Amino acid sequence: MPRPIEAMARRYQNGALRISTVGNERGHGDIAYQAVTVSPSEIENAVVNLLRFHEAETAILFCATRDNVRHLHATLQERGFAVVALSGEHSQSERNQALQALRDRRARVCVATDVAARGIDLPSLSLVVHVEIPRDAETLQHRSGRTGRAGKKGTAVLIVPFPRRRRVESMLQHARINAEWIDAPSPDDIRAQDRTRLLSALLAPVEVDETDRELAEALLAERSPADIAAMLVRAHRASLPEPEELMENTPEARRAAQKERHRPGFEDAVWFRMNVGRRHNADPRWILPLLCRRGHITRNEIGAIRIAPNETHFQVPLAVAAKFNAALKRTAGGEGDEEGVLIEQSNEAPREAARRNREHGRDNAAGSAGAYVRPRHPHKGNGPRQDREGGKPAPWKGKKKPFHAGKKDR
């Protein structure tokens, strides 16, 4: 029950009784939580290895957006998994068909967004994989709660990119969940599991008829029992997707992964900064067109973008940094220059800038130097920024009206 509703009930109800069906401990006792750290570029490979390692009767993979659901669904289909997708772009009929395929065992894996996953209740669901980190602890528990139902055991695995580990640790602590931090399953781990499962499946008693026995005798006349058993094992393995080789989870490997994240041509890059950040609803879809207009460069000439609470850092290749800087000065105050948005070369990388802001107590400040405007947010309209406490529109800093994106920015 949300706390505001509880407070309202205490205030206005007399002699009310509260019936609690859950304990004080948060989380689910029948769910084993695991966290797997991987390189950001190997998330899909980690998904493949987790599915192959567990070989769950039914598994659900959670992504943050429809596009990511669509992409992961296509990737797993190509790899040979029996998979369905659920997202907001699917009709109710399509969702029903996907769920029925899972119940009939025609599909064993479901890729879904948070919205589409609400209300899913599959008795055979034993594995939940958070392909993308949940927004908060409540979303984490809601996703994970799809398994471990009706007294059955379940496993919830979070795939954590190396740079996001601290955030996930904080989320788990807030949710009062003790997760086991492990490495992603290796191909050797998966083959060992396959061997155990295969022996169990092939040695399980089955009913055969006379036709089966006649065919078996014909095979024995042509091949030895050892050859026939080897062919049977090979046929079973051929139907299984191949596991992926993953980077080792060591400090050296993590540093190498960090270097590989740089795009070709950005080995020598210059950092620039803008005085808008997450608290001003800064978004790459708004930032990129602005930088291209102001700096007379293309999207391909903009590297990594790091959006902090009050400022944004981005990379420009060293070869075009001087040209970009000169264009910024020429276009300042002209058409396409939103009042208050300061773009300048930065003398420090985002990590050093964040550390400086923390040391000076600026993380909770209204912003860094200079005035700012509210960039257009694609989902929240173009209205003024709302004051968090009073609920009233905050006053705009600057003489002109707040910036509204034009058609070319949409």
C-alpha positions in Angstrom: 0.0 0.0 0.0 1.5 3.4 -0.9 2.6 5.5 2.1 0.3 8.5 1.2 -2.7 6.1 1.2 -1.6 4.7 4.6 -1.3 8.2 6.0 -4.7 9.2 4.7 -6.3 6.0 6.2 -4.7 6.7 9.6 -5.9 10.3 9.5 -9.6 9.7 8.5 -10.5 6.2 9.6 -11.5 5.3 13.1 -10.9 1.8 14.6 -9.8 0.4 11.2 -8.1 -3.0 11.1 -5.2 -3.7 8.8 -4.8 -7.2 7.4 -1.2 -7.9 6.3 -0.5 -10.8 4.0 3.3 -10.2 3.7 6.1 -10.0 6.2 8.3 -7.0 6.9 11.1 -8.5 4.8 11.1 -7.2 1.3 11.8 -9.5 -1.7 10.8 -13.0 -2.4 12.0 -15.9 -0.3 11.6 -18.4 -3.1 13.8 -16.4 -5.6 17.6 -16.8 -5.7 19.1 -13.5 -6.9 22.3 -13.4 -8.9 24.3 -10.5 -10.4 26.6 -11.0 -13.3 29.1 -8.4 -14.3 30.1 -8.2 -18.0 31.6 -5.8 -20.5 28.9 -3.5 -21.9 29.6 -4.9 -25.4 29.0 -8.5 -24.3 25.5 -8.2 -22.8 23.9 -10.2 -25.6 26.5 -12.9 -25.4 25.9 -13.1 -21.6 22.2 -13.5 -22.3 22.9 -16.4 -24.6 25.2 -18.1 -22.1 22.7 -17.7 -19.2 19.9 -19.2 -21.3 22.2 -22.1 -22.3 23.5 -22.7 -18.8 20.1 -22.8 -17.0 18.1 -24.3 -19.9 15.0 -23.2 -18.0 11.6 -24.6 -18.9 10.4 -21.0 -19.4 12.5 -17.9 -19.1 11.7 -14.2 -19.4 14.1 -11.5 -20.4 13.4 -7.9 -19.5 14.4 -4.9 -21.6 13.8 -1.2 -21.2 12.4 -0.3 -24.6 10.4 -1.7 -27.5 13.4 -1.3 -29.8 15.6 -3.3 -27.5 12.9 -6.1 -27.2 12.7 -6.2 -31.0 16.4 -6.4 -31.5 17.1 -9.0 -28.8 14.1 -11.1 -30.0 15.5 -11.2 -33.6 19.0 -12.0 -32.3 17.9 -15.0 -30.2 15.7 -16.3 -33.1 18.8 -16.2 -35.3 20.7 -18.2 -32.7 18.1 -20.9 -32.6 16.1 -20.2 -29.5 12.4 -20.7 -29.4 11.5 -17.1 -28.4 8.5 -14.8 -28.4 8.3 -11.0 -27.7 5.9 -8.9 -25.6 5.9 -5.1 -25.7 3.5 -2.2 -26.0 3.6 -2.4 -29.8 1.9 -5.8 -29.8 -1.9 -6.1 -29.9 -3.8 -8.0 -27.2 -4.3 -10.9 -29.7 -0.5 -11.1 -30.3 0.2 -11.1 -26.6 -2.3 -13.9 -26.0 -0.7 -15.9 -28.8 2.8 -15.4 -27.3 1.7 -16.5 -23.9 -0.1 -19.5 -25.3 3.1 -20.5 -27.1 4.9 -20.4 -23.8 2.2 -22.5 -22.1 2.3 -25.1 -24.9 6.1 -25.3 -24.8 6.3 -24.2 -28.4 8.4 -21.3 -27.0 10.7 -21.3 -24.0 12.0 -17.7 -23.9 10.0 -14.5 -23.7 11.6 -11.0 -24.3 9.4 -8.3 -22.8 9.2 -4.7 -21.6 8.0 -3.8 -18.1 4.6 -2.7 -19.2 3.9 -5.8 -21.3 5.1 -8.1 -18.5 2.5 -7.0 -15.9 0.0 -9.8 -15.1 2.1 -12.6 -16.6 1.6 -15.7 -14.6 3.4 -18.8 -16.0 3.7 -21.8 -13.6 6.7 -23.1 -15.5 8.6 -19.8 -15.4 11.8 -20.5 -13.4 14.3 -17.9 -14.8 14.1 -14.1 -15.0 17.0 -12.2 -16.6 17.2 -8.4 -16.2 19.0 -7.7 -19.5 18.8 -4.0 -18.8 19.0 -2.7 -15.2 15.6 -1.9 -13.7 14.7 1.8 -13.0 14.4 1.3 -9.3 14.0 -1.3 -6.5 10.3 -1.7 -7.0 10.7 -2.5 -10.7 13.4 -5.0 -9.8 11.1 -6.8 -7.4 8.1 -6.6 -9.8 10.1 -8.1 -12.6 11.6 -10.8 -10.4 8.3 -11.7 -9.0 7.2 -13.3 -12.3 9.1 -16.4 -11.0 9.2 -18.1 -7.6 5.4 -18.4 -7.4 3.1 -20.9 -5.7 5.9 -22.3 -3.6 8.2 -23.0 -6.6 11.8 -21.9 -6.7 13.0 -19.4 -9.2 16.2 -17.5 -10.2 16.5 -13.8 -11.0 19.7 -12.7 -12.7 20.8 -9.1 -13.2 23.3 -8.4 -16.1 25.4 -5.6 -14.8 27.9 -3.7 -17.1 31.2 -3.1 -15.3 30.6 0.7 -14.9 27.1 0.2 -13.4 28.0 -2.1 -10.5 27.8 0.6 -7.7 24.4 1.7 -8.8 23.1 -1.9 -8.8 24.6 -2.6 -5.3 22.8 0.5 -4.0 19.5 -0.7 -5.6 19.9 -4.2 -4.1 20.6 -2.7 -0.7 17.5 -0.5 -0.9 15.4 -3.5 -1.8 16.9 -5.6 1.0 18.0 -8.2 -1.4 21.2 -10.3 -1.0 22.4 -11.1 -4.5 25.2 -13.4 -5.2 27.8 -11.7 -7.5 29.1 -14.3 -10.0 30.8 -14.4 -13.4 28.8 -15.2 -16.5 28.7 -18.9 -17.4 31.7 -19.9 -19.6 31.4 -22.3 -22.5 33.1 -25.0 -20.3 30.5 -24.5 -17.6 27.7 -24.8 -20.2 29.2 -28.0 -21.7 29.4 -29.5 -18.2 25.8 -28.7 -17.6 24.9 -30.1 -21.1 26.7 -33.4 -20.3 24.7 -33.9 -17.1 21.4 -33.0 -18.7 22.1 -35.1 -21.8 22.9 -38.2 -19.7 19.8 -37.7 -17.7 17.6 -37.3 -20.8 19.0 -40.2 -22.7 18.9 -42.6 -19.7 15.3 -41.7 -18.8 12.9 -44.6 -19.4 10.8 -44.3 -22.5 8.1 -46.4 -24.2 9.0 -47.9 -27.6 6.9 -49.9 -30.0 7.8 -52.6 -32.5 8.6 -50.2 -35.3 11.1 -48.4 -33.1 12.8 -51.8 -32.2 12.9 -52.8 -35.9 14.7 -49.6 -36.8 17.1 -50.0 -33.8 18.0 -53.5 -35.0 18.6 -52.2 -38.5 20.9 -49.6 -37.2 22.8 -52.1 -35.1 23.3 -54.2 -38.2 25.1 -51.3 -39.9 26.9 -49.6 -36.9 28.3 -50.5 -33.6 26.4 -49.5 -30.4 29.2 -47.0 -29.6 28.8 -45.3 -33.0 25.0 -45.2 -32.7 25.3 -43.7 -29.2 27.8 -41.1 -30.4 25.5 -40.1 -33.3 22.6 -39.8 -30.9 24.6 -37.4 -28.6 25.7 -35.4 -31.7 22.1 -35.1 -32.8 21.0 -33.7 -29.4 23.9 -31.2 -29.3 23.3 -30.0 -32.8 19.9 -28.7 -31.7 21.5 -26.5 -29.0 22.8 -23.0 -29.7 26.5 -22.6 -29.3 27.7 -20.8 -26.2 29.8 -17.6 -26.5 33.3 -16.8 -25.4 33.2 -14.0 -22.8 35.8 -11.6 -21.5 37.3 -12.5 -18.1 36.1 -10.5 -15.1 39.4 -9.1 -14.1 40.7 -5.6 -13.6 42.9 -5.9 -16.7 40.0 -7.1 -18.8 37.8 -4.3 -17.5 40.4 -1.7 -18.5 40.7 -3.3 -21.9 36.9 -3.2 -22.3 36.9 0.5 -21.4 39.4 1.2 -24.1 37.5 -0.8 -26.7 34.4 1.3 -26.1 36.0 4.2 -27.9 34.8 4.4 -31.5 37.4 4.4 -34.3 38.7 7.9 -34.8 38.1 8.9 -31.2 41.3 7.6 -29.8 42.5 11.2 -29.5 39.4 13.2 -28.6 38.7 16.5 -26.9 36.1 16.9 -24.2 33.6 19.7 -24.4 30.9 20.6 -21.9 27.4 22.1 -21.8 25.8 23.7 -18.8 22.6 21.6 -19.0 22.1 18.1 -17.6 19.5 15.6 -16.4 17.9 18.1 -14.1 17.1 20.2 -17.1 15.8 17.2 -19.0 18.8 17.1 -21.3 18.5 14.3 -23.8 20.8 13.0 -26.6 18.0 13.4 -29.1 17.9 17.1 -28.3 21.7 17.5 -27.8 22.9 16.0 -31.1 21.0 18.4 -33.5 22.0 21.4 -31.4 25.7 20.5 -31.5 25.5 19.8 -35.3 23.9 23.2 -35.8 26.2 25.2 -33.6 29.4 23.4 -34.4 28.8 22.7 -38.1 29.7 19.1 -37.8 27.9 15.8 -38.4 26.6 13.3 -35.9 29.4 10.9 -36.8 31.9 13.5 -35.5 30.4 13.4 -32.0 31.7 10.7 -29.7 30.7 9.7 -26.2 28.0 11.8 -24.5 28.0 11.9 -20.6 24.9 13.5 -19.1 25.4 14.5 -15.4 22.8 16.1 -13.1 23.8 19.7 -14.0 26.1 19.5 -17.0 26.8 17.4 -20.1 30.2 16.4 -21.5 30.8 15.1 -25.0 33.7 14.2 -27.2 34.9 15.6 -30.5 37.8 14.2 -32.5 41.0 16.1 -32.1 41.2 16.6 -35.9 38.0 18.7 -35.9 38.1 20.2 -32.4 39.6 23.5 -33.6 37.0 23.8 -36.4 34.2 22.9 -34.0 35.4 25.5 -31.4 35.6 28.2 -34.0 32.1 27.5 -35.3 30.7 27.6 -31.7 32.1 31.2 -31.3 30.7 32.3 -34.7 27.2 30.9 -34.0 27.0 32.1 -30.4 24.1 34.5 -30.1 22.9 33.8 -33.6 20.1 31.7 -35.1 20.0 28.2 -33.4 21.7 29.5 -30.3 19.3 28.8 -27.4 19.8 31.5 -24.7 21.6 30.2 -21.7 23.1 27.0 -23.2 26.8 27.4 -22.8 29.0 25.1 -24.9 32.8 25.3 -24.3 35.9 23.2 -24.3 36.5 21.3 -21.1 39.8 21.0 -19.4 38.8 17.8 -17.6 37.0 14.5 -18.4 33.5 13.8 -17.0 34.8 11.7 -14.1 37.1 14.5 -12.9 34.3 17.1 -13.3 31.9 15.0 -11.2 34.6 14.6 -8.5 35.2 18.4 -8.5 31.4 19.1 -8.2 31.1 16.7 -5.3 34.1 18.3 -3.5 32.5 21.8 -3.9 29.0 20.6 -2.9 27.6 21.4 -6.3 25.8 18.1 -7.0 22.7 19.5 -5.2 23.0 23.0 -6.5 20.6 24.4 -9.0 23.2 24.2 -11.7 26.7 25.2 -12.7 27.8 28.6 -13.9 25.6 30.6 -16.1 21.9 30.6 -16.9 20.2 27.7 -18.5 17.0 26.8 -20.3 14.9 23.7 -20.3 15.6 21.5 -23.3 12.6 19.9 -25.0 11.9 16.4 -23.5 10.3 14.1 -26.1 7.8 12.6 -23.6 7.1 15.5 -21.2 6.0 18.3 -23.6 7.5 21.8 -23.8 6.1 23.3 -20.6 8.2 25.0 -18.0 10.2 23.0 -15.5 8.2 22.1 -12.4 9.4 23.0 -8.9 9.9 19.7 -7.1 8.5 20.8 -3.7 5.8 23.3 -4.4 4.5 22.0 -7.7 4.6 25.4 -9.3 6.4 26.4 -12.4 10.0 27.5 -11.6 11.0 30.9 -12.9 12.9 31.0 -16.1 16.4 32.5 -16.0 17.0 34.7 -19.0 15.2 37.4 -20.9 13.7 35.3 -23.7 11.0 32.7 -23.5 11.9 29.1 -22.8 13.3 27.2 -25.8 10.8 25.1 -27.8 12.3 22.6 -30.3 11.4 23.1 -33.9 10.4 20.4 -36.4 14.0 19.7 -37.4 14.8 18.8 -33.8 12.0 16.3 -33.5 
